Amino acid sequence: MRQACSLSCPLTLIQLAVEAGLSRRHCIRRFQQLTGIGFSGYLQHKRTELACRLLLNDDKSK
């Protein structure tokens, strides 16, 4: 699974669909239904959250 790679590794919708055993189109629809946001928007949001957490933790360690 991709957990060890976290959000820093490239991930495409096609890779996600293959890992989930879904067609690309079904993966798009299902992802939108479950998260309320498109795949690229979700990924961008999660990467931004991670960057903010890392910046905040960096400030605390100084």
C-alpha angles and dihedrals in degrees: 000000000000099000094104089057093053118185097317095078121080113261125183130197089242091056090049091049092049092049090048093045093239135125115257092249094047090048090053093050095044094046091051091048094050100041104026090229137077121264098253092045091050092049092048091049093050092047090050090050090051092049091051092049091049092049092049092049090048090054091051093053094058 
